[in-house]
Each structure stands twice: as C-alpha cells, then as structure tokens.
Amino acid sequence: MMMTDVITVIVADDHVVTRRGVRAMLSLLSGVEVVGEAATGMQAVALCEKYAPTIAFVDMQMPEMGGLEAIARIKSACPNTRVLVLTVEEDEHVIMQAVKAGASGYLSKASSADDLERAIRESDPDGVYMSPSIASKMIASVANGGSKNGREPNGHNTITDREHQVLGLLGQGLTSRTIARRLGISERTVDTHVGNMYRRLGVTNRVDAVFAAMRRGLIETPGRI
C-alpha cells in the first residue's frame, strides 16, 4: 500500500480511557494511522489544522470548545476531513445539529471495532454514516414526529420506483457506493437519483431527504436496520 492510501485519523475525547481504547482498536486496522489525540475541542481543531487528517473522531462534550463548534471549525479549516462523532449522546436534535455543522457520521461510544472500520471506510463527504442502532432510533423518532395522520400530501413529490429503492437504502445509512453495488448501477446514477429527490422533496441533504420521505409516507420506518 502506498502512503497516499493511508487513512490518517485523530481522536478527540476528554476521557483518556476512551481515546486510548479507540486508538487501540484503530491500530488493528490495515491502512489506518492515528496521527494525534486531543482532550479538548480546541486541541482537536489545532490537530486537524496541523495534519489535515482523513478522519476526525470527535466527542460532542469536550472542555474549552464543544463538539458542534469544533466540527464547524474543523470543516472550515479542513473541508476534506470527514468528522465522525463518537459519543454517548443519541438525542435526535443533537444529531441533526452535528450533521448540519458538517459531521459525516455519528456513532455510539458502544461501537465495536467493526463499527469503527465500517464508518471509516464507508463514510463519504456527501453522505452521513450512522451506526445501525442510531440510524434506527433517529429515523423512527422523526417519523413518529411527523404529521398527525402519519403522512403529508406528496403531490408533485411522487418518486419513481428506482428512487424509492434508493431512498429506502439511504434510510439504512448506506453510502452511494454501497447503494450502487446493491442495485447494480453506477455511483453517478445513484447521485443523479439523489439529486432528483432533493428537488422534489425540497431538501438539500440526505438525512433531510429520508426524513421528508418518511413524513410523506414514501418509505417505511424500519424496526431494525
């Protein structure tokens, strides 16, 4: 493997045991190198400015600078760095704030080494990766908070069968790359379908597209992903 293929990572968490535990799990992954650890939000931003890592694992609750501000500043300084939130906080509102701040993924601190590897390798700058437990909880929560009758008129927002398939897979937290493999189509075609749905649903990101579709009854809420 060439050095350009190495996935560089920083781990930001104010609990040293958590940082070291995540670092230990990541050290077992091929092609992944942890280049730094941060105990505060400010340190996380400084490390990203120094190393411009591929991935930054960031906790939502840190001293000096909270996770949301750290995410926004990291994305401003290093737009190509994918920020993956690793936290015990699973509140839907907080998750949406993290996504809007620029997070590319959201995982529970109870995640296994396999979960971390999947997030690292499957997350992409244009999507939002979520561990299965968080994705299920979040989608179900938003769906239950929709209109009183469980549906909103879709009218001109009707989607095609293929777009319906893509939406369902987006609802499972899958990336364009994975969806393309599942459906046997190109990644570019998946992105075209996603773009068409954005316009029809009046949204600008994948998470909002899934939630808007669920409010309109276009896709079902999964019991478990």
N, C-alpha and C positions, 0 to 999 in steps of 0.2 A: 504493500500500500504506500502510495506517495504521500508526502507530508501535506499536500494540498487536500487530501481526502480525510485528514484527521478532523474530527468534530471536537472543537475546544469548548470547555464548559467552565462557568463559575457557579459557585453555590453560595447563596446569601441567606443566612438564618441567624438569629441572635442566640440560638441554643447550640453550643458547640457539639453536643452529642448528636444532634440531628445532622449538622454539617458533616461531621466525620462519618456518620452512618451512610449518608447519601454518597459521599466521596468514595467510601469503601465499595459500595455497590457499583458505582460507575467505573471504578478501576478494573472491574472484571469484564467490562465490555470492550470488544475489539474496535479499534479505531477511535476511541473516545479518550480525551485527555483533560483532566481537571486542571486549569491553569491558575485558579485562585479561589479563596474563601473570603466571605465578608460577613461581619457580625452586625452591620448597620446598613440602612438604606444608602447613606452617603458613600460608604465603602463600596457598596455594590456598583453604584454609578461610576466611581473612580476606577474600579477594576475593569468595567466594560469600556470606559474611555481608553484605558491603557492597552487592553488586549483585543478589543472588538471580537469577543467570543462568538461562536456559532450559537450557543445556547446559554441562557442565564436562568438558573433556578432561583426564584425569589419568593420569600415568605411575605405574607400580607401584613404581619405585625412585627415591625422592627423599630428600634430606637433611632433617634435623630431625624429619620425620614421614613414615613410609612410606605407600604408596598405600592400603593397606587401612584404616588408621586415618583417613586423610584422607577416604576415601569415606564411612565411617561418620559422621564428624563433619559432613561436608557435608550428608548426608541428614538428620541430626538438626537442623541449623540451617536447612536449606532443603529441605524434603521434596519440593517441586515441581521442584527442579533434577534433570535427568537426568544422571547421571555416566557418561561413556563412557571406558573405559580404553583408552589408546593406548600400546602397549608392545611390546617385543621378546619378553616372557615369554609363552610359549604352553603352559605346563605345565597339565595338566587340573586338578590340585589347586589351583593358584593361581587359575585362572579361577573355579572353584567358590567359593573364598573371596571373590573380588571380587563375585560375584553375590550371595552371602549377605550381604555387607556393604552391598549396596544398589545396585550398578552396574546400569545399564540397557543396557549394551552393552560389547563387547570387540572391539577392532580391533588389527591388527598395525601397527607403525610403517612397514611397507612399503605401507600402504594408499594408493590413489590419491585424487585429488580427488573422483572419482565415488564412491568408497567412503565418504569422509567425508560427502559430501552425503547419500548414502543412509542412513547411520546417523543423521544429524541429523534428517532428515525422516521416517524410518520407525520410529525407536525410540519407545517409549511407556512410561509409568511402570509398567504392569502386565506388560510383556514384557521379554525380553532379546534385544537385537540383537547378532549376531555376524557378522563378515566371513565370507564363504564358506569360505575356507581354514581358519580357526579352527573354524568350526562342524563341518566335515567331520572334522577331526582329533580334536576333542573327543568328538563322538558316537561315532566309530569306536573311540576309546580306551576309553570307558566300556562300550560294547557288548562289546568283547573282554574286559573285566574282569568280566563277569557270571558266572553260574553255570557249572559245568564243562560241562554239556550245552548251553549256549547259550540255555536257556530256563528260566523259572521257571513253576510252575503258575499259570494265570491264574484258574481257578475263577470266583468271583463277579466278577472284574475284567474279564470279557469286555466288549468295547466294541462299539458299533453301527458300521455301515458309514460313516455320516457322521462319527462321532467318529474312526474310523480315518483318514478323509481329513484331518480337522483335525490329528490327531497327526502325520501324515506331513508336513504343511506347517509345523507347529511345528518339526519336526525339521530343516527347511531354514532356520530362523531367521527366518521370516516373522512379521509382527505380525498382530493380529486384523483390522486394517483391510485389509491386503493379502489375508489369507485370505478375508475376506468377499467381496472383489472377485473372487478366483479362483473361489470356489464359487457366486457369485451369491446370497448370503444376507446378512442384516444382521449388523453387528458385534455387536449384542446377542445374536443367535443363536449366533455363534461363541463369545462369552464364556460362554453357557449350556452349550454343549458342553464347553468347557474346565473349567468348574466341576464338571460331572458326572464328568469324567475324574479330576479331583483326588480326589474322594470315592472313586471305585472303585480308584484306584491308591494311595491313602493318601499323597498328596503335597500340598505347599502352594504350589509354584511351577512355572512352565512348563518350566524346564530339567530339574528332577527328574521331571516327568511324562514327558518324552521319554525320559529315561534309564531310568525304571522300565518304560516300554512296550517299550523295546528289550531290556531284560533278560528280559522275559516273552515276547519273540518276536512282539509285536503289530505292530511296524513294522520294516522292514529298515534296515540300516546303509547309507547311500549311499556309493558310491565317490567321488563328487564332487558337490557341490551347485552 
